[in-house]
């Protein structure tokens, strides 16, 4: 229970502060976009870079953790692709976005501040690795599926070229990769650069959580989806918050992982659906309403489910 009081409640308190700011119009209409831009381009990249630059490369390449976390994503994604063909018929692009909704965790905007609050910089490595997996593999894979399904190009070559360009310009991918390369170089990080990065990184958690609250405030709860779409969204929330972490936990146990890394993999999987899923849905004009609903409701309900998973593990330390 102490973990809930000390970590989870303050994290969600920042989210609800953002909700209040949005509902009472304390900040302007453009505040959400501006704060998102700051977090995405200026706060998270130095946090991810420093998180990788300060650890040995061998330690960062934790094979069992990568297998457990990515394995949980694949299990849920494939389950949705198969089940949705029968339960919720639609296009391949819609099913790909459903898979992303059920398996893409909010590691950047919630996982990073959650673990930073609980464990500080020494406990951040699993979160950084999972953020890279989400940004490079999960997002890239979904974009490929949607591009192919929508017939945006006649050949696969241009599709992969577009995806490649998107990934190599993504700061959440470039930053940790740059950190790994810097760590491999064996060079010492200059003190002024490290201090500058730490100052920016310290703002990532609070700003990201406040931004999630602003997003929730901008979406009316009752009008996002109705009828079949509401049922579909409810199933996706359940898969994201329960099936995804349980599948990840089972894989981690089978691999005999260290308790802290097992805990980190499960909690990363138990996070609500990440806001980047909405960006992809909006970019391709597919699955927008259901994605908004899943992000919104999974974020609210995760207060209870995240707390339950944290209680199940007890006091685990890096």
C-alpha positions as CSV (number, residue, x, y, z in Angstrom):
1,X,0.0,0.0,0.0
2,X,2.9,2.4,0.7
3,X,4.0,2.2,-3.0
4,X,0.5,3.3,-4.0
5,X,0.6,6.3,-1.6
6,X,4.2,7.3,-2.3
7,X,4.4,6.8,-6.1
8,X,1.1,6.1,-7.9
9,X,-1.0,8.7,-6.2
10,X,1.4,11.6,-6.9
11,X,1.8,10.5,-10.5
12,X,-2.0,10.5,-11.1
13,X,-2.2,13.7,-9.0
14,X,-0.2,15.4,-11.7
15,X,-2.5,14.0,-14.4
16,X,-5.6,15.2,-12.5
17,X,-4.0,18.7,-12.1
18,X,-3.7,18.8,-15.9
19,X,-7.4,17.7,-16.2
20,X,-8.4,20.6,-13.8
21,X,-6.3,23.1,-15.8
22,X,-8.0,22.0,-19.0
23,X,-11.6,21.8,-17.6
24,X,-11.4,25.2,-15.9
25,X,-9.6,26.8,-18.9
26,X,-6.8,28.0,-16.7
27,X,-4.4,27.6,-19.7
28,X,-5.0,28.6,-23.3
29,X,-6.4,26.3,-26.0
30,X,-2.9,25.8,-27.5
31,X,-1.3,24.8,-24.2
32,X,-1.7,21.1,-24.7
33,X,0.1,21.1,-28.1
34,X,2.8,23.4,-26.8
35,X,3.5,21.3,-23.7
36,X,3.5,18.1,-25.8
37,X,6.0,19.7,-28.2
38,X,8.3,20.6,-25.3
39,X,8.2,17.1,-23.8
40,X,8.6,15.4,-27.2
41,X,11.5,17.5,-28.5
42,X,13.3,18.9,-25.5
43,X,12.6,17.0,-22.3
44,X,12.3,13.3,-23.1
45,X,15.3,13.1,-25.5
46,X,18.0,14.1,-23.0
47,X,16.4,11.8,-20.4
48,X,16.6,8.9,-22.8
49,X,20.1,9.9,-24.0
50,X,21.6,10.2,-20.5
51,X,19.8,7.0,-19.4
52,X,21.7,5.0,-22.0
53,X,25.0,7.0,-22.0
54,X,25.6,6.4,-18.3
55,X,25.4,2.5,-18.4
56,X,27.6,0.0,-20.1
57,X,26.3,-1.3,-23.5
58,X,26.3,-4.9,-22.3
59,X,24.0,-3.9,-19.4
60,X,21.6,-2.0,-21.8
61,X,21.3,-5.0,-24.1
62,X,19.3,-7.1,-21.6
63,X,18.1,-10.0,-23.9
64,X,15.5,-11.6,-21.5
65,X,13.9,-8.2,-20.7
66,X,13.6,-7.4,-24.4
67,X,12.2,-10.8,-25.1
68,X,9.6,-10.6,-22.3
69,X,8.4,-7.1,-23.1
70,X,8.4,-7.5,-26.9
71,X,6.9,-11.0,-26.5
72,X,4.0,-9.6,-24.5
73,X,3.4,-7.0,-27.2
74,X,3.4,-9.6,-30.0
75,X,1.1,-12.0,-28.1
76,X,-1.6,-9.3,-27.6
77,X,-1.1,-7.8,-31.1
78,X,-1.5,-11.1,-32.9
79,X,-4.5,-12.1,-30.6
80,X,-6.3,-8.9,-31.6
81,X,-5.5,-9.3,-35.4
82,X,-7.0,-12.8,-35.3
83,X,-10.0,-12.2,-33.0
84,X,-11.0,-8.9,-34.6
85,X,-11.5,-10.6,-38.0
86,X,-14.5,-12.5,-36.4
87,X,-15.6,-10.2,-33.6
88,X,-15.3,-6.8,-35.2
89,X,-14.9,-7.1,-39.0
90,X,-13.2,-4.2,-40.7
91,X,-10.2,-3.2,-42.8
92,X,-6.7,-4.4,-42.1
93,X,-5.7,-0.9,-41.3
94,X,-8.4,-0.7,-38.6
95,X,-7.3,-4.1,-37.2
96,X,-3.6,-2.9,-37.1
97,X,-4.7,0.2,-35.2
98,X,-6.7,-2.0,-32.8
99,X,-3.6,-4.1,-32.2
100,X,-1.6,-0.9,-31.5
101,X,-4.3,0.2,-29.0
102,X,-4.1,-3.1,-27.1
103,X,-0.3,-3.4,-27.0
104,X,1.3,0.1,-27.2
105,X,2.1,1.3,-23.7
106,X,2.5,4.9,-22.6
107,X,6.2,4.4,-21.6
108,X,7.3,7.9,-22.5
109,X,4.6,10.0,-20.8
110,X,3.8,7.7,-17.8
111,X,6.4,5.0,-17.5
112,X,9.4,7.4,-17.3
113,X,7.9,9.7,-14.6
114,X,6.5,6.7,-12.7
115,X,9.9,5.0,-12.4
116,X,11.8,8.3,-12.0
117,X,9.6,9.1,-9.0
118,X,10.0,5.6,-7.5
119,X,13.6,4.7,-8.2
120,X,15.5,7.7,-9.6
121,X,18.0,7.6,-12.4
122,X,19.4,4.2,-11.3
123,X,16.1,2.5,-12.0
124,X,15.4,4.0,-15.5
125,X,17.2,1.6,-17.8
126,X,14.2,-0.9,-18.3
127,X,11.9,2.1,-19.1
128,X,14.3,3.5,-21.7
129,X,14.7,0.1,-23.4
130,X,10.9,-0.4,-23.5
131,X,10.4,3.2,-24.9
132,X,12.9,2.4,-27.7
133,X,11.0,-0.9,-28.5
134,X,7.7,1.0,-28.6
135,X,9.1,3.8,-30.8
136,X,11.1,1.8,-33.2
137,X,9.5,-1.6,-33.5
138,X,5.9,-1.3,-32.5
139,X,5.1,2.1,-34.1
140,X,7.2,1.2,-37.2
141,X,5.4,-2.1,-37.6
142,X,2.0,-0.6,-37.3
143,X,2.8,2.1,-39.9
144,X,4.0,-0.5,-42.4
145,X,0.7,-2.5,-41.9
146,X,-1.4,0.6,-42.3
147,X,0.5,1.9,-45.3
148,X,0.2,-1.5,-47.1
149,X,-3.5,-1.8,-46.2
150,X,-4.4,1.6,-47.5
151,X,-2.4,1.1,-50.7
152,X,-0.5,4.3,-50.2
153,X,2.2,3.0,-52.5
154,X,2.3,0.4,-55.3
155,X,5.5,-1.2,-54.0
156,X,6.8,-2.1,-50.6
157,X,10.1,-0.3,-51.2
158,X,8.6,3.3,-50.8
159,X,6.7,2.1,-47.8
160,X,9.8,1.0,-45.9
161,X,11.6,4.1,-47.1
162,X,8.9,6.3,-45.5
163,X,9.0,4.3,-42.3
164,X,12.8,4.5,-42.2
165,X,12.7,8.3,-42.6
166,X,10.1,8.6,-39.8
167,X,12.2,6.5,-37.4
168,X,15.6,8.1,-38.1
169,X,14.0,11.5,-37.4
170,X,12.2,10.4,-34.3
171,X,13.9,12.0,-31.2
172,X,12.7,9.2,-28.9
173,X,14.6,6.8,-31.1
174,X,17.6,8.9,-31.9
175,X,18.3,9.9,-28.3
176,X,18.7,6.4,-26.8
177,X,20.6,5.2,-29.8
178,X,22.9,8.2,-29.5
179,X,23.3,7.3,-25.8
180,X,24.3,3.7,-26.6
181,X,26.9,4.9,-29.1
182,X,28.3,7.4,-26.6
183,X,28.5,4.7,-24.0
184,X,30.3,2.4,-26.4
185,X,32.9,5.2,-27.2
186,X,34.1,5.2,-23.6
187,X,34.3,9.0,-23.5
188,X,33.4,10.9,-20.4
189,X,30.3,13.1,-20.6
190,X,31.3,16.8,-20.2
191,X,29.9,18.2,-16.9
192,X,28.1,21.2,-18.5
193,X,26.4,19.0,-21.1
194,X,25.4,16.5,-18.4
195,X,24.0,19.3,-16.2
196,X,22.1,20.8,-19.1
197,X,20.6,17.4,-20.0
198,X,19.7,16.7,-16.3
199,X,17.9,20.0,-16.0
200,X,15.8,19.3,-19.1
201,X,15.3,15.7,-18.1
202,X,13.9,16.6,-14.7
203,X,11.0,18.5,-16.4
204,X,10.0,15.5,-18.5
205,X,8.0,13.6,-15.9
206,X,5.8,16.4,-14.5
207,X,5.3,18.0,-17.9
208,X,4.4,14.7,-19.6
209,X,1.9,13.8,-16.9
210,X,0.3,17.3,-16.9
211,X,0.1,17.0,-20.7
212,X,-1.8,13.7,-20.4
213,X,-4.3,15.5,-18.1
214,X,-4.8,18.3,-20.6
215,X,-5.4,15.6,-23.3
216,X,-8.1,13.9,-21.1
217,X,-9.8,17.3,-20.4
218,X,-10.0,18.0,-24.2
219,X,-12.0,14.7,-24.9
220,X,-15.6,14.5,-23.8
221,X,-16.1,11.3,-21.9
222,X,-19.6,10.4,-23.1
223,X,-19.4,11.3,-26.8
224,X,-16.4,9.4,-28.1
225,X,-17.9,6.1,-29.1
226,X,-21.3,4.5,-29.0
227,X,-22.8,1.1,-29.8
228,X,-20.4,-1.5,-31.3
229,X,-17.5,0.9,-31.1
230,X,-18.0,1.2,-27.4
231,X,-17.9,-2.5,-26.9
232,X,-14.8,-2.8,-29.1
233,X,-13.0,-0.1,-27.1
234,X,-13.9,-1.7,-23.8
235,X,-12.4,-5.0,-25.0
236,X,-9.2,-3.2,-26.0
237,X,-8.9,-1.5,-22.6
238,X,-9.2,-4.9,-20.9
239,X,-6.6,-6.4,-23.2
240,X,-4.2,-3.5,-22.6
241,X,-4.5,-3.2,-18.9
242,X,-4.9,-6.9,-17.9
243,X,-4.0,-9.4,-20.7
244,X,-0.9,-7.5,-21.9
245,X,0.8,-7.4,-18.4
246,X,-0.2,-10.9,-17.5
247,X,1.2,-12.3,-20.8
248,X,4.4,-10.3,-20.2
249,X,4.6,-11.7,-16.7
250,X,4.2,-15.3,-17.9
251,X,7.1,-14.8,-20.4
252,X,9.3,-13.2,-17.8
253,X,8.8,-16.1,-15.4
254,X,9.5,-18.6,-18.1
255,X,12.8,-16.8,-18.8
256,X,13.7,-16.8,-15.1
257,X,14.3,-13.0,-15.1
258,X,15.7,-10.9,-12.2
259,X,12.8,-9.7,-9.9
260,X,13.3,-6.0,-10.6
261,X,13.5,-6.5,-14.4
262,X,10.4,-8.7,-14.2
263,X,8.6,-6.0,-12.3
264,X,9.7,-3.4,-14.8
265,X,8.5,-5.4,-17.8
266,X,5.1,-6.1,-16.2
267,X,4.6,-2.5,-15.1
268,X,5.6,-1.2,-18.5
269,X,3.1,-3.5,-20.1
270,X,0.4,-2.5,-17.6
271,X,0.6,1.1,-18.5
272,X,-2.3,2.6,-20.5
273,X,-2.3,3.0,-24.2
274,X,0.2,5.7,-25.3
275,X,-0.9,8.9,-27.0
276,X,1.3,8.2,-30.0
277,X,-1.4,5.8,-31.1
278,X,-3.7,8.7,-31.6
279,X,-1.1,10.5,-33.6
280,X,-0.8,7.5,-36.0
281,X,-4.6,7.2,-36.2
282,X,-5.0,10.9,-37.0
283,X,-2.2,10.8,-39.6
284,X,-3.9,8.0,-41.5
285,X,-7.5,9.0,-40.8
286,X,-8.4,5.6,-39.4
287,X,-9.7,4.4,-36.1
288,X,-9.6,7.9,-34.6
289,X,-12.7,7.8,-32.3
290,X,-11.9,4.4,-30.9
291,X,-8.3,5.2,-30.3
292,X,-9.2,8.4,-28.4
293,X,-11.6,6.4,-26.3
294,X,-9.1,3.6,-25.5
295,X,-6.4,6.1,-24.5
296,X,-8.8,8.1,-22.4
297,X,-10.4,5.2,-20.5
298,X,-7.3,3.1,-20.2
299,X,-5.5,6.1,-18.6
300,X,-8.3,6.6,-16.0
301,X,-8.8,2.9,-15.2
302,X,-5.1,2.2,-15.0
303,X,-5.0,4.0,-11.6
304,X,-6.7,0.8,-10.2
305,X,-4.9,-1.8,-12.4
306,X,-1.4,-0.3,-12.0
307,X,-1.9,-0.1,-8.3
308,X,-2.9,-3.8,-8.2
309,X,0.2,-5.0,-10.1
310,X,2.5,-2.9,-8.0
311,X,0.9,-4.3,-4.8
312,X,1.3,-7.8,-6.2
313,X,5.1,-7.4,-6.5
314,X,5.6,-5.7,-3.2
315,X,8.8,-3.7,-2.5
316,X,11.1,-4.5,-5.4
317,X,14.3,-2.5,-5.9
318,X,16.9,-2.2,-8.8
